[in-house]
Structures are given as structure tokens and as C-alpha cells.
Amino acid sequence: MWNSLRENLNTLNHLTKQYREEGIAAAEADREYRMKVAVAVLHGKELGYPATLIKDAIYKDEALARARFERDCAQANYEATKEAINTLKLETRIVNDQLNREWNQSGQRDY
């Protein structure tokens, strides 16, 4: 069980670093997407599209759809890493509780 606890802590350290990297990637993808939307909106205004139709018109653009897809994938990776961290934290608490039960059954205090 001690080995399991150590492995979980090592994995948590790794996932925390990955979570930061995924967060940066998600932010960059969102920035790219928003910049492309802004450019497309300005282009739509230049072409004389009515303001109410610009959003509908720009979302048909393939480059913008790709940027939106990349943003959504980056956000999904970020959230998946967050959930993996939460799951591993729960598993670590379970192992820790089991170690405490075994320790207490041997007549020792909590550590």
C-alpha cells in the first residue's frame, strides 16, 4: 500500500504539471479562436453584411471552424486532466484511510 501511495503522489505531481500545460494550451487555442472571430467579423462588416447576420456568415468559414475545433479539443484535454487529478486524489485518500485503519488496528495512533 505504501508503494501505491507513493505512485499516486508521483502521478499527481506529473498530472499537475500536465494540467498547467493543458491550461496554457487551452488559453492559447481560445485566444487564436477569438482573434479569428474578430477578423472575420471585421471582414463581414467590410463586405457590408448586416450586423445581425455576420455571426451566421462567419461560422461557415472553414478556418474558423478549425480554430473552434482546436479550442474545444484543448479545453476537453484540460478538463480531462483536471478530472484525472481529482480521481487520483480520491484514490489516494482511500489508500491513506486504509493505511490509517491498519495502523490503528495495530494499536498505534494516526499518523
N, C-alpha and C positions, 0 to 999 in steps of 0.2 A: 504494500500500500504506500509505503514511503516513496518508492520509485514512481508510482503512479502520480503522487502529489508533485514530485519534482518534475516529471514530464509535463504535467499540466501547467506548472508555473513557467517552464521554458517555452511551451507553446503559447501561453498567454503573452509572454514578452515578445515573441515573434509576431503574433497577431496584432498586438498593439502597434508595433512598427508598421505592419501592413495596413492597419486601419488609418494611420496617418497618411501613408502614401495613397491609399484609395480615396481619402478625403481630398487630398490635393488634386488628384486626377479628376474627381467629380467636379471640383470647383473650376478647374481649367476647362473641362468639357462644357460646363454651364456658361462660362464666360464666352467661349467660342460660339456657342449656340446663340446667345443673346446678341453678340456682335453681328452675326449673320442675319438675325431677325431685324436688327436696326438698319443694316444696309439695305435689306430687301424692302423694308417699309419706306425708306427714303427713295429708293428706286421706283416703288409704286407711286409715290407722290409725284415724282418727276414725270412719270408716264400719264399722270392725270387720273389715276384711279380714285373713285370716291373713297373717303376715309373709312366708310363702313364696309367696304369690300376689299380693302388692302390685305387684311389678315387672311381672308379666304384665298385670295390670289397668291400670296407669298407661300402659303403652306403646300402648294403644289410643286414648288421648286425642289428638285432632287438633292441639291447640295444642302439645302436647309433641312430636308428630311433626314439626310445622313447625319448632320450635326445633331439633330434632335435624338436620333437613334444612339449615337455615341454618348450623348449626355445621359440618356436614360440607362444605358448599359453601365456607365461609370457609377451612377447613383445606385444601381442594383448591386454592383460589386461592393460598394461602400456599406450598404445596408446588410449584405450577406456577411461581411467581415464582422460587423457590429453584432449580429446575431450569433456568429460563431464564438465571439468573445463571451457573450452572455451565457451561452450554453456551457462553455468550458468553465466559467466561474461557478455555475451551479454544480457542475460535476466535481469541481474542486472542493466546494463546501460540503458536498455529500461525503467525499473521501475523508475530509477533515473531521466531520461529525463521527464517522465510523471509527477513525483513529481515537477520537476522544472517548467513545463508548468502550473500546477495547482497553484504553488506558485506565478508565475509571473502574472497569471490571477487575483490573489487577490491583486495585486498592490505591491507585495514585490519584493526584489532583489533576485538574485540567491544565493543559499547557498552552 
